[in-house]
Amino acid sequence: MTSAIGHPVRSEFLVQIGDMTVSFALLELQIQMLLEALIGEDQRLGQIIASQLSFARLRATVIGIYSERYGDDSNLHALRQLMKEAAEIEQERNRVTHSIWGVGTSSGTITRIRLTCRERSGVQAQFEEYDEAKFLNFNDRIKRLCNALLGFYTTLLQKAKTMNNAADENR
């Protein structure tokens, strides 16, 4: 049996990165479910479409379907804000996921290292310190957005905007 390669990331940070991963998956699922509800005719059809979309295209599709069905109303404005927040969260999640992690400047931190290479500027390294509080705040942000999406979905249910029923006058 060979021993595993060690790394400098302590278990409390790994727990937070795991929490981020699971919370982001829940966020994506909630947006997929919103897409399915807006399609309305067939939940399975919505699942098929949602499964083929990147996170960015999923957000755009939800906005596009809502806008097409209900126009430029206050709910569309709220939906755009929620999807903007989701885009910002995705960017941070990608920074965390697609980085190299090293020891921090103190025992309570780790360092995110991102290497890039561009034609004009050549190889560059970015360094950013993370402590447990930074991860906790980010994970809480994801969960707050999940709650906000649930509230938004509930609002649409109350206004009968998750059904494809053009004859419904209660909209």
KENUNU-688416 format. One record per residue: residue number from 1; residue in one letter; x, y, z of N, C-alpha, C, O in turn. Coordinates in steps of 0.1 Angstrom, whole numbers, plus 2048, in hexadecimal, padded with zeros to 3 digits. Layout:
<pts>
PT resi resn n_c1 n_c2 n_c3 ca_c1 ca_c2 ca_c3 c_c1 c_c2 c_c3 o_c1 o_c2 o_c3
PT  NUM    A    X    Y    Z     X     Y     Z    X    Y    Z    X    Y    Z
...
</pts>
This chain:
<pts>
PT resi resn n_c1 n_c2 n_c3 ca_c1 ca_c2 ca_c3 c_c1 c_c2 c_c3 o_c1 o_c2 o_c3
PT    1    M  808  7F4  800   800   800   800  809  80C  800  812  80E  808
PT    2    T  806  816  7F7   80E   822   7F6  807  82D  7FF  7FB  82D  800
PT    3    S  80F  835  804   809   840   80C  805  84C  803  80B  84E  7F8
PT    4    A  7FB  853  807   7F5   85E   7FF  7FE  86A  800  806  86C  80A
PT    5    I  7FE  872  7F6   806   87E   7F6  7FF  888  7FF  7F3  88A  7FE
PT    6    G  807  88E  807   801   898   811  800  8A5  80A  806  8A8  800
PT    7    H  7F7  8AE  810   7F6   8BC   80B  7F5  8C5  817  7F2  8C0  822
PT    8    P  7F7  8D2  815   7F7   8DB   821  7E9  8E0  826  7E9  8E8  82F
PT    9    V  7DF  8DB  820   7D1   8E0   824  7CC  8D8  830  7CA  8CC  82F
PT   10    R  7CA  8DF  83B   7C5   8D8   847  7B6  8D4  846  7AF  8DA  83D
PT   11    S  7B2  8CB  84E   7A5   8C5   84D  799  8CF  84E  78F  8CE  847
PT   12    E  79B  8DA  857   790   8E3   858  78E  8EB  84B  782  8EF  848
PT   13    F  798  8ED  843   796   8F3   836  790  8EA  82C  788  8EE  824
PT   14    L  794  8DD  82D   78E   8D3   824  77F  8D2  826  777  8D0  81D
PT   15    V  77B  8D3  833   76D   8D2   837  766  8DE  830  75B  8DC  82B
PT   16    Q  76C  8EA  831   765   8F6   82B  765  8F5  81B  75B  8F9  815
PT   17    I  76F  8F0  815   76F   8EE   807  764  8E3  803  75E  8E5  7F9
PT   18    G  763  8D9  80B   758   8CF   809  74B  8D5  80A  742  8D2  802
PT   19    D  749  8DD  815   73C   8E4   817  739  8ED  80B  72D  8ED  806
PT   20    M  743  8F4  806   741   8FD   7FA  73C  8F4  7EE  733  8F8  7E7
PT   21    T  743  8E9  7EC   73F   8E0   7E1  731  8DB  7E1  729  8DB  7D8
PT   22    V  72D  8D6  7ED   71F   8D1   7EF  715  8DC  7EE  70B  8DB  7E8
PT   23    S  718  8E8  7F4   70F   8F3   7F4  70D  8F8  7E6  702  8FC  7E2
PT   24    F  718  8F9  7DE   717   8FE   7D0  70E  8F4  7C8  707  8F8  7BF
PT   25    A  710  8E7  7CA   708   8DD   7C3  6F9  8DF  7C6  6F0  8DE  7BE
PT   26    L  6F6  8E3  7D3   6E8   8E5   7D7  6E3  8F2  7CF  6D8  8F2  7CB
PT   27    L  6EB  8FC  7CF   6E8   908   7C7  6E5  905  7B9  6DB  90A  7B4
PT   28    E  6ED  8FD  7B3   6EB   8FA   7A5  6DE  8F2  7A3  6D6  8F4  79A
PT   29    L  6DB  8E9  7AC   6CF   8E1   7AC  6C3  8EA  7AD  6B9  8E8  7A6
PT   30    Q  6C3  8F4  7B6   6B8   8FD   7B8  6B5  905  7AB  6AA  907  7A8
PT   31    I  6C0  909  7A4   6BE   910   798  6B8  907  78D  6B0  90B  785
PT   32    Q  6BD  8FB  78D   6B7   8F1   784  6A9  8EE  786  6A1  8ED  77D
PT   33    M  6A5  8ED  793   697   8EB   796  68E  8F7  792  683  8F6  78E
PT   34    L  694  903  794   68D   90F   78F  68A  90E  780  680  912  77B
PT   35    L  695  90A  779   693   909   76A  688  8FF  767  680  901  75F
PT   36    E  688  8F3  76E   67E   8E9   76C  670  8EF  76E  667  8EC  767
PT   37    A  66F  8F7  779   662   8FC   77D  65D  906  772  651  907  76F
PT   38    L  667  90E  76D   663   918   763  65F  911  755  657  917  74E
PT   39    I  666  906  752   662   8FF   746  654  8F9  748  64C  8FB  73F
PT   40    G  651  8F4  753   644   8F0   757  63D  8E4  751  637  8DC  758
PT   41    E  63E  8E2  744   637   8D8   73E  63B  8CA  742  632  8C1  744
PT   42    D  647  8C8  744   64C   8BB   747  659  8BC  74F  663  8C0  74A
PT   43    Q  658  8B7  75B   664   8B9   764  670  8B1  75E  67B  8B6  75F
PT   44    R  66E  8A6  759   679   89E   753  680  8A6  748  68C  8A5  746
PT   45    L  678  8AD  73F   67D   8B5   735  687  8C0  73B  691  8C2  736
PT   46    G  682  8C6  746   68A   8D0   74C  697  8CA  752  6A2  8D0  751
PT   47    Q  696  8BE  757   6A2   8B7   75C  6AC  8B4  751  6B8  8B6  753
PT   48    I  6A7  8B0  746   6B0   8AD   73A  6B7  8BA  736  6C3  8BA  734
PT   49    I  6AF  8C4  734   6B5   8D1   730  6C0  8D6  73A  6CB  8DA  736
PT   50    A  6BC  8D6  747   6C5   8DB   751  6D2  8D3  752  6DC  8D9  755
PT   51    S  6D1  8C6  750   6DD   8BE   751  6E7  8C1  746  6F3  8BD  748
PT   52    Q  6E3  8C7  73B   6EC   8CA   730  6F2  8D8  731  6FA  8DB  728
PT   53    L  6EE  8E0  73B   6F3   8EE   73B  6FE  8F0  745  6FE  8EB  750
PT   54    S  708  8F8  741   712   8FD   74B  70A  906  755  6FF  90A  753
PT   55    F  711  909  760   70B   912   76A  707  91F  764  6FC  924  767
PT   56    A  710  925  75C   70D   932   756  701  931  74C  6F9  93A  74C
PT   57    R  700  927  744   6F5   925   73B  6E8  922  742  6DE  925  73D
PT   58    L  6E9  91B  74D   6DE   918   755  6D8  925  75A  6CB  927  759
PT   59    R  6E0  92E  760   6DB   93B   764  6D5  943  759  6CA  948  75B
PT   60    A  6DB  943  74E   6D6   94B   742  6C9  945  73D  6C0  94C  73A
PT   61    T  6C8  938  73D   6BC   931   739  6B0  934  742  6A5  937  73D
PT   62    V  6B2  934  74F   6A8   937   759  6A3  945  756  697  947  756
PT   63    I  6AC  94F  755   6A8   95C   753  6A0  95E  745  696  964  745
PT   64    G  6A6  957  73B   69F   958   72E  691  952  72E  688  958  728
PT   65    I  68F  947  734   682   941   734  678  94A  73D  66D  94C  739
PT   66    Y  67D  94E  748   674   957   750  671  963  748  665  967  748
PT   67    S  67A  96A  742   678   976   73B  66E  974  72F  665  97C  72D
PT   68    E  670  969  728   667   965   71D  658  963  722  64F  967  71B
PT   69    R  657  95C  72D   64A   959   732  643  965  739  637  966  737
PT   70    Y  64A  96D  741   644   976   749  648  985  747  643  98E  74D
PT   71    G  651  987  73E   655   995   73B  65E  99B  746  663  994  74F
PT   72    D  660  9A8  744   669   9AF   74D  662  9B5  759  65D  9C0  759
PT   73    D  660  9AC  763   659   9B0   76F  662  9B0  77B  66E  9AE  779
PT   74    S  65D  9B3  787   665   9B4   793  66C  9A7  796  677  9A6  79B
PT   75    N  665  99C  793   66B   98F   795  677  98C  78C  681  986  790
PT   76    L  676  991  780   682   990   777  68E  997  77D  699  992  77C
PT   77    H  68C  9A3  782   696   9AB   788  69C  9A3  794  6A9  9A2  795
PT   78    A  694  99D  79C   699   995   7A8  6A0  989  7A3  6AB  985  7A8
PT   79    L  69B  982  798   6A2   977   793  6B0  97A  78D  6B9  973  78F
PT   80    R  6B1  985  786   6BE   98A   781  6C8  98C  78D  6D3  988  78B
PT   81    Q  6C3  992  797   6CC   994   7A3  6D0  987  7A9  6DC  985  7AC
PT   82    L  6C7  97D  7AA   6CB   970   7B0  6D5  969  7A6  6DF  963  7AB
PT   83    M  6D3  96A  799   6DC   963   790  6EA  96B  790  6F4  964  78D
PT   84    K  6EA  978  792   6F6   97F   793  6FE  97B  79F  70A  978  79E
PT   85    E  6F7  979  7AA   6FE   974   7B6  703  966  7B4  70E  962  7B8
PT   86    A  6FB  95D  7AD   700   950   7AA  70C  950  7A1  715  948  7A3
PT   87    A  70D  959  797   719   95B   78F  725  95E  797  730  959  795
PT   88    E  724  968  7A0   72F   96B   7A9  733  960  7B2  73F  95E  7B4
PT   89    I  72A  958  7B7   72D   94D   7BF  735  942  7B7  73E  93C  7BB
PT   90    E  730  940  7AA   737   937   7A1  745  93B  79F  74E  932  79F
PT   91    Q  748  948  79D   755   94C   79B  75E  949  7A7  769  944  7A5
PT   92    E  759  94C  7B3   761   949   7BF  763  93A  7C1  76E  936  7C4
PT   93    R  759  933  7BE   759   924   7C0  764  91F  7B6  76C  916  7B9
PT   94    N  764  924  7AA   76E   920   7A0  77C  923  7A4  786  91C  7A2
PT   95    R  77E  92F  7AA   78B   933   7AF  790  929  7BA  79B  925  7BA
PT   96    V  787  925  7C3   78A   91C   7CD  78D  90E  7C8  797  908  7CB
PT   97    T  785  90A  7BF   786   8FC   7B9  792  8FA  7B0  799  8F0  7B0
PT   98    H  795  904  7A8   79F   903   79E  7AC  90A  7A1  7B3  910  799
PT   99    S  7B0  90A  7AE   7BC   910   7B3  7C5  905  7B9  7C0  8FA  7BD
PT  100    I  7D1  909  7BB   7DB   901   7C3  7DB  907  7D1  7DA  913  7D2
PT  101    W  7DB  8FF  7DB   7DB   903   7E9  7E8  900  7F0  7EE  8F5  7EF
PT  102    G  7ED  90A  7F7   7FA   909   7FE  7F8  90E  80C  7ED  913  810
PT  103    V  803  90D  814   802   912   822  800  921  822  804  928  818
PT  104    G  7FA  926  82C   7F7   934   82E  802  93B  835  80C  935  839
PT  105    T  800  948  838   80A   950   83F  809  94D  84E  812  951  855
PT  106    S  7FE  947  852   7FD   944   860  7F6  936  861  7F2  930  857
PT  107    S  7F6  930  86D   7F1   923   86F  7E2  922  86C  7DC  917  86A
PT  108    G  7DB  92E  86C   7CC   92E   86A  7C8  932  85C  7BD  935  859
PT  109    T  7D2  931  852   7CF   935   844  7D5  92B  83B  7DE  923  83E
PT  110    I  7D0  92B  82F   7D6   924   823  7D6  92E  818  7CF  938  818
PT  111    T  7DE  92B  80E   7E0   935   803  7DB  92E  7F6  7DF  923  7F2
PT  112    R  7D3  936  7EF   7CE   932   7E2  7D8  937  7D8  7DC  943  7D8
PT  113    I  7DD  92E  7CF   7E7   931   7C5  7E0  92E  7B7  7DC  923  7B5
PT  114    R  7E0  938  7AF   7DB   937   7A2  7E5  93B  798  7E9  947  798
PT  115    L  7E9  932  78F   7F3   935   785  7EB  937  777  7E2  930  774
PT  116    T  7EF  942  771   7E9   945   763  7F5  948  75A  800  94C  75E
PT  117    C  7F2  946  74D   7FC   949   743  7F4  950  737  7EB  94A  732
PT  118    R  7F8  95C  734   7F2   964   729  7FD  967  71F  809  969  723
PT  119    E  7F9  969  713   802   96C   708  80A  979  70B  816  97A  709
PT  120    R  803  983  710   809   990   712  811  991  71F  81C  997  720
PT  121    S  80C  98B  72A   812   98D   737  81A  981  73C  821  981  746
PT  122    G  819  975  735   821   96A   739  81B  963  745  80F  964  748
PT  123    V  823  95C  74C   81E   954   758  81D  95E  764  826  966  767
PT  124    Q  812  95D  76B   80F   965   777  809  95C  781  802  953  77E
PT  125    A  80D  95F  78E   807   958   799  7FF  962  7A2  803  96D  7A4
PT  126    Q  7F3  95D  7A6   7EB   965   7AF  7EB  95D  7BC  7EA  951  7BD
PT  127    F  7EC  965  7C7   7EB   95F   7D5  7E0  966  7DD  7DF  972  7DC
PT  128    E  7D9  95E  7E4   7CE   963   7EC  7CD  95B  7F9  7CC  94E  7F8
PT  129    E  7CD  961  804   7CB   95B   811  7BD  958  814  7B4  960  812
PT  130    Y  7BA  94C  819   7AD   948   81E  7AF  943  82D  7B8  93C  830
PT  131    D  7A5  947  835   7A4   942   842  797  93B  843  78F  93C  83A
PT  132    E  794  934  84E   788   92D   850  77C  936  84F  771  932  849
PT  133    A  77D  942  854   772   94B   854  76E  94F  845  762  951  842
PT  134    K  778  951  83D   775   954   82F  76D  949  828  764  94C  821
PT  135    F  771  93C  82B   769   931   825  75B  931  82B  751  92F  824
PT  136    L  75A  933  839   74D   932   83F  744  93D  839  738  93A  836
PT  137    N  749  949  837   741   954   831  73D  950  823  731  953  820
PT  138    F  746  94B  81B   742   947   80E  737  93C  80E  72E  93D  806
PT  139    N  739  932  816   730   927   816  722  92C  81B  718  928  816
PT  140    D  722  935  825   715   93C   829  70F  943  81E  703  943  81C
PT  141    R  717  94A  816   712   952   80A  70A  948  801  700  94C  7FC
PT  142    I  710  93D  7FE   70A   933   7F5  6FD  92F  7FB  6F2  92E  7F4
PT  143    K  6FC  92C  808   6F0   927   80E  6E5  932  80F  6DA  92F  80D
PT  144    R  6EA  93E  811   6E0   949   811  6D9  94A  803  6CD  94D  802
PT  145    L  6E1  949  7F8   6DC   949   7EB  6D2  93E  7E8  6C8  93F  7E2
PT  146    C  6D6  932  7ED   6CC   927   7EC  6BF  92A  7F3  6B5  927  7ED
PT  147    N  6BF  930  7FF   6B3   934   806  6AC  93F  7FE  69F  93E  7FD
PT  148    A  6B3  948  7F8   6AC   953   7F0  6A6  94D  7E4  69B  951  7E0
PT  149    L  6AC  943  7DD   6A6   93D   7D2  699  935  7D6  690  935  7CE
PT  150    L  69A  92F  7E1   68E   928   7E6  683  932  7E8  677  92F  7E5
PT  151    G  686  93D  7EE   67C   947   7F0  676  94D  7E3  66A  94F  7E2
PT  152    F  67F  94E  7D9   67B   953   7CC  672  949  7C6  667  94D  7C0
PT  153    Y  675  93C  7C6   66D   932   7C1  65F  932  7C7  655  930  7C1
PT  154    T  65F  933  7D5   652   934   7DC  64A  940  7D7  63D  93E  7D5
PT  155    T  650  94B  7D5   649   957   7CF  643  953  7C2  637  957  7BF
PT  156    L  64A  94D  7B9   645   949   7AC  639  93F  7AD  630  940  7A6
PT  157    L  63A  936  7B7   62F   92D   7B9  623  934  7BD  618  931  7B8
PT  158    Q  624  93E  7C6   619   945   7CB  612  94D  7C0  606  950  7C0
PT  159    K  61A  951  7B6   615   959   7AA  612  951  79E  60F  956  794
PT  160    A  612  943  7A0   610   93A   795  619  93C  789  614  93B  77E
PT  161    K  625  940  78C   62E   942   781  638  937  77E  641  938  777
PT  162    T  635  92B  784   63D   920   781  635  916  779  63A  90A  777
PT  163    M  62A  91A  774   622   911   76B  621  917  75D  622  924  75C
PT  164    N  620  90F  753   61E   915   746  60F  916  743  60A  90D  73B
PT  165    N  609  920  749   5FB   921   747  5F8  930  744  5F6  938  74C
PT  166    A  5F8  933  737   5F7   941   732  5E9  946  735  5E7  953  735
PT  167    A  5DF  93E  738   5D2   943   73B  5D0  947  749  5C6  94C  74D
PT  168    D  5DA  944  752   5D9   948   760  5DA  957  762  5E4  95D  75F
PT  169    E  5CF  95D  766   5CE   96B   768  5D4  970  775  5D5  97C  777
PT  170    N  5D9  967  77E   5DE   96B   78B  5ED  970  78A  5F3  972  795
PT  171    R  5F3  970  77F   601   974   77E  603  982  780  60F  986  77F
</pts>
